[in-house]
Every structure is written in C-alpha cells, then in structure tokens.
Amino acid sequence: MIDAPIAPAGLRNSEPILAVLRHELADCTSLLEIGSGTGQHAVEFAENLPDLSWQTSDLDENHEGILAHIENAGLTNVMAPILLDVRSANVSDAAYDAVFTCNTAHIMSFAAVKKMLRLVATSLQRDGVFACYGPFKQGGNFSTASNANFDQWLRQRDPESGIRNLEDLDILATDGGMQRRRVYAMPANNLLVIWQKLH
Ligand SMILES: C[S@@+](CC[C@H](N)C(=O)[O-])C[C@H]1O[C@@H](n2cnc3c(N)ncnc32)[C@H](O)[C@@H]1O
C-alpha cells in the first residue's frame, strides 16, 4: 500500500453522499469529478458504483495523492486525474453524463465558480446530472451561525473565497441550460444540490 492522503471531513461525509449518488446517478455511466482533492471520495464512490466510469481531476498539486488512492484501490472504473483548473480548462463537449464536485465552490473565487458552472454545462450531455456538495446560503442567509463563522474564516484566509448563495448558482446553471432538481440536507449543515442539463 502506498501512503495516501486522508481528509477527516471526507471520512465523515462519504456515506451520506454515496447514498444520494446511488439514487441520482443510477442511470449514469461516465462522470467527471472536479477538485478530487485527496482522491478518497473517488475510489470509495467508484467502488460502490461499479457501472460508473469515474474521471478524477484537480490542480497538479493533488495528483500524487489521488494516484496513490487509485493505485491502492486497484479499481478499473476510476481514472488517473486530468489536470483541470476550472479557470482555464476545456473539456470536450458533452463528454460526460454526470459531474460531481464536493467542497469546491466556497474555496474558489466567484469568478472561478462561474467558469466551473460553464465548464459543467459544456461537458454534460443532455439530461446529464450535476451534483454539487458543500455549504450554501439560501436567500442570502446562512443556515446556521457555524456556517456564518466558517464563511468569515474563509474570507479572512482568502477574501475571494466564501460560502455561495444557492440562487446565484441557479442563475449560472440556468445560463448553461441546467435546472435545479433537488436539494438534499446533509450532515454538518451542508447541502447536496442536483441540477440537470435540459438541452
Ligand atoms: C476543500 S478541497 C475539497 C476536496 C475534495 N473534493 C473533498 O471533498 O475532500 C477543495 C478542492 O478544490 C480544488 N480547487 C481549488 N481551486 C480550483 C480550481 N480553480 N480548479 C479546480 N479545482 C480547484 C482544490 O485543489 C481542492 O482539491
């Protein structure tokens, strides 16, 4: 076994996320993950969703860890990471029927979030699913004081980061021909939001 990075949050949230993905991605066969991070979600989810081909991606600095998880898992349906920075990436049109991203939108600048949503819209086939996990504001309001504190902490660290308003992502999704379908309440005041590509 190669040493592979582990994020404690990923250990806590993987089971509830997997339960939703099983249901929402039941008809999907090819998925792009944006910001795979440690790679631990990719191997766990790919192992449990064997009909899905899981393409990992991230900035270069995370590739070694993702590769270590993939190597250790020995799965045939999870692919080595592609270098994907949403600010500059191009993905082939309609290359995937699902896109998943976890805890990325509040880490990036809003300009990058806009580019991410454009990239998602381009890369999804008609009827494809975009599943996005993380903390969100709704109607401009934080759901809890702890999310408000987290937002403050994020912005002190990087003024361009911060918890996003779900309705702002809806606008970007609509611009890309996607519509919000469902919102799942998840542990630790996070949401798993599902959009679908309409055309
Ligand atoms: C908080 S981590 C989440 C990682 C993983 N998805 C998880 O849930 O454990 C944020 C991830 O977003 C990625 N990221 C940040 N900016 C990015 C960008 N411009 N393009 C693509 N990925 C980016 C980081 O490299 C990191 O892997």
The ligand as an SDF file (V2000), in Angstrom:
LIG
                    3D

 27 29  0  0  0  0  0  0  0  0999 V2000
  -11.7170   21.6950    0.2160 C   0  0  0  0  0  0  0  0  0  0  0  0
  -10.9590   20.8260   -1.0790 S   0  0  0  0  0  0  0  0  0  0  0  0
  -12.1490   19.5430   -1.3940 C   0  0  0  0  0  0  0  0  0  0  0  0
  -11.5170   18.3210   -1.9720 C   0  0  0  0  0  0  0  0  0  0  0  0
  -12.4430   17.1190   -2.1510 C   0  0  0  0  0  0  0  0  0  0  0  0
  -13.4120   17.3460   -3.1780 N   0  0  0  0  0  0  0  0  0  0  0  0
  -13.1080   16.7700   -0.8500 C   0  0  0  0  0  0  0  0  0  0  0  0
  -14.3090   16.9620   -0.7090 O   0  0  0  0  0  0  0  0  0  0  0  0
  -12.4000   16.3050    0.0630 O   0  0  0  0  0  0  0  0  0  0  0  0
  -11.1380   21.9300   -2.4660 C   0  0  0  0  0  0  0  0  0  0  0  0
  -10.6330   21.3460   -3.7770 C   0  0  0  0  0  0  0  0  0  0  0  0
  -10.8760   22.2810   -4.8260 O   0  0  0  0  0  0  0  0  0  0  0  0
   -9.7550   22.2740   -5.6750 C   0  0  0  0  0  0  0  0  0  0  0  0
   -9.7020   23.5450   -6.4210 N   0  0  0  0  0  0  0  0  0  0  0  0
   -9.4870   24.7840   -5.9190 C   0  0  0  0  0  0  0  0  0  0  0  0
   -9.4500   25.6870   -6.9210 N   0  0  0  0  0  0  0  0  0  0  0  0
   -9.6520   25.0070   -8.0590 C   0  0  0  0  0  0  0  0  0  0  0  0
   -9.7240   25.3770   -9.4300 C   0  0  0  0  0  0  0  0  0  0  0  0
   -9.5450   26.6630   -9.8160 N   0  0  0  0  0  0  0  0  0  0  0  0
   -9.9610   24.4200  -10.3580 N   0  0  0  0  0  0  0  0  0  0  0  0
  -10.1370   23.1310   -9.9730 C   0  0  0  0  0  0  0  0  0  0  0  0
  -10.0690   22.7070   -8.7000 N   0  0  0  0  0  0  0  0  0  0  0  0
   -9.8350   23.6400   -7.7620 C   0  0  0  0  0  0  0  0  0  0  0  0
   -8.5870   22.1240   -4.7070 C   0  0  0  0  0  0  0  0  0  0  0  0
   -7.4040   21.7510   -5.3520 O   0  0  0  0  0  0  0  0  0  0  0  0
   -9.1260   21.0630   -3.7620 C   0  0  0  0  0  0  0  0  0  0  0  0
   -8.9060   19.7660   -4.2250 O   0  0  0  0  0  0  0  0  0  0  0  0
  1  2  1  0
  2  3  1  0
  2 10  1  0
  3  4  1  0
  4  5  1  0
  5  6  1  0
  5  7  1  0
  7  8  2  0
  7  9  1  0
 10 11  1  0
 11 12  1  0
 11 26  1  0
 12 13  1  0
 13 14  1  0
 13 24  1  0
 14 15  1  0
 14 23  1  0
 15 16  2  0
 16 17  1  0
 17 18  1  0
 17 23  2  0
 18 19  1  0
 18 20  2  0
 20 21  1  0
 21 22  2  0
 22 23  1  0
 24 25  1  0
 24 26  1  0
 26 27  1  0
M  CHG  2   2   1   9  -1
M  END
$$$$
